[in-house]
Amino acid sequence: MRQRRVATALAIPLVLAFVAASCGSDDSSSDTDTGGDTTEATETETTEADDGEESAPVTAPEEVETSIVEDTNEAVYGGTVTIGLESEATGLRPWEDSCSSPCYNIMRSIYDPLTEQSADGVYEPFLAESIEGNEDFTVWTMTLRPDITFHNGTPLTAQTIADMFPLQQAGAAGSSAISGANLTGVTAIDDLTVEYTLSAPNVAFPGALATAPIGFPFDPAAATADSAGYSTNPIGTGPFVMASRDIDNETVVERNPDYWFVDADGNQLPFLDSVSFRPIPDEGTRLDALLSGTTNAAQSLRQGTIRDARQESGIELIEFQGNSTGGGMFNTEQVPFDDVRVRTGLIYMNNQENVIEALGGQGISLPTTQFFSGDSPWWTQEAEDAYKTFDFEAGKALIQEYIDDPARSDGKAPGDKIDVELSCDGGEKIWR
């Protein structure tokens, strides 16, 4: 038997530059996630969520002496970790509250997903035991695992999933996810069998059951009785139970003694007694808290923070690009963006390497050519080959062609400069 000290970890999902790339300085912070996934460092197990989705909290504590018996399957339980988040979660109701990286870090400790994305991109059952579509993928039949209970002892059944649906339809987050998935009805066939009916074929429907709005089971009776209270005292089937929630200060979750999931050696999870989540919006302060030992792990989406963390010793960095990339969008219903020459010209004129360097991400983030990052199973070579790479003169020529066009869509006289309005992180800039 030997003693060892568990290493501190820093969770870092990276943000890529795409089209307009990200905005702000390299030390900026935001309460809104930019779409990157979060991966927490673990000593025993990591469970990741989809696109923007968050992973389960770390499962081994910093500065806790753990006795490890070599060459045995003996599990060591106990300890706590404190995780620094980039912002407070807006709420913890899957059907109602929009969720970004900080929110998912907390939610994934409390809720389990119905499906889980594997390393090769396939969505596999998690709380579900199986899920299958019909021939045209308009009806999906899901079988739940037996003997799963919520934190309050209420069993998870097919009727639970059906009773959740009206709340999801009325919820701000749930209604959007339902529309995107083409979902029109949820029916309990028997105690553990659920039938999802769609208005149109959706071969990717299992992916919708891996994220919070419609994929995180909650107790519908408790949610109906006190929707607002559910946000501060959520009830899920996950590895941890809500212990206390002091908004903008600290949220503490404690080990669920009745959790159903076990590791590869048959040990019941989780190993930790508790996890503390602390919102620390300032990037420098959050990194300092990690370096000083005030926190044991931290999450960041900022390239400048990653750069600074790489220069420090005594911490372990887990870097993951995630499924999606940082980027920009054109409103094609607004002039002059309704003209393909303007859109293509601006893309040509965007030097991603310079944007990445300005954001402190040189050698961290890579230029990208599509919504999905190179780490994503959905990245395609076809999109890579079709993307308009940096060519300033080609972009300038296209925009000049539009400017000189007497029939230009913005109604201005030929030769007049275009107006391009860039909105970013709540601020606005005018480029002319």
C-alpha positions, 0 to 999 in steps of 0.5 A: 500500500502506498500514499500519493497526492492527487494532482490539481487539474484545469478543465479547458475547452478551447474556442476556435476562430470561425468567420468573425471568430470570437470577440473581446480581449484575451482576458475577457470573461462572459456569462454566456458560453460560446458553445465549447464543450467542457471536460473536467479532469478525473482520477477515475471517470469522466462523462462528457455531454454533447455540443456545449454540453458539460461533463460530470465533475472531477471525481478525485480531490486535490490535497486529499491523501488517498490510500491506494492498494495496488493490483486490486479493485478496492475503491477509495471513497471520500473527500471533496473538490471545489471547482471554479466556474466562469459564471453562475448557472442561470437556473437548474431546470432542464426544461426551462433554463438555457444551459451553458458550460457552467450550468452543465457542470452543475447539472451533470452532477445532479441529472443523468442523460437518457443517452450519451455520446460515445468517443466515436460520435454515436449516441448510446443509451445511458438511463435508457437501456435501448432506443430504436427508430422505425423504418422512416425514423418518425417513431422512436421506441426507448426502453428505460433501465429498471430500478432507477429512482430520483433523489426523493425516492420516486421511481423513474418510469415511462410515465415519468417521461410522458408526464415531463413532456407538457412541461418541456413543451411550455418551457423556454429551453424545452420548447426550442429543443422539441421543435428542433427535434420534430417531436410531437408526442411522448407516450408511455407504452408500459412501465419502462417503454416510451414511444416518441412520435415525430412530425418528420424523419430525424435520424439524429433524434437520440442526440436530442436525448443527451442534452438538458432540455428534453434528455435530462429526466426530472420529477414532473410532479415536484416540478409542477408543484414548485417550478421556481423552487426546482431551480434552487433544489433540483431533483434528478437521478444523478450521482450527487444530490443538492446540499445547498445553493447560494447563488453567485457564491457557492453550490454544493452537492453531496454523494447520492448513496443510492446511485445506480451506476458502477465503474468497470470494476463494479464499484458504485459511483461516485467516489467523492463525498461532495463537490463545491461549484464556485462562480468566479467570472474574472479569468485571472482570479479564477486561475489564481484561485486554482494556483493558490489551492482555493479551488481544485479544478477550474473551467475556462473557454478563454484562450488567454487563460489557457496560455497563462495556465500553460506557463504555470507549474503544479497544475494539469491541463485537459484541453479539448476543442469540443464539437463546435467552434467559435464563430460568427453569423450573417443575418441574410435578411439584412442588407448588405448581407443578403448578397452572397458577394458581401458574405463571401468577401468578408469571409475571404478578408477574415484572417483567422490566424491574426484573430487567434493571435489577438485573442491570446490563442496562438498555438492553442486554437486552430483556424477552422472551416466549419461549425464542427471542430477537428475534434468532432466526429462530424467534422468533414473533409468536404467542408474543409475543402470548400471553405474560403480561406484567407485571400484579402484581395479576392475579398476586397474585389468581391465587395468592390463589385457589390459597391459598384453595382447600380442594383446593389441591395442596400439602395445606396449609390454606386461607390458608396461604402457598405455598413457592416455592424458587428455585435459581440458579447453584448457590445456593438461595433460599426465597421465601415 
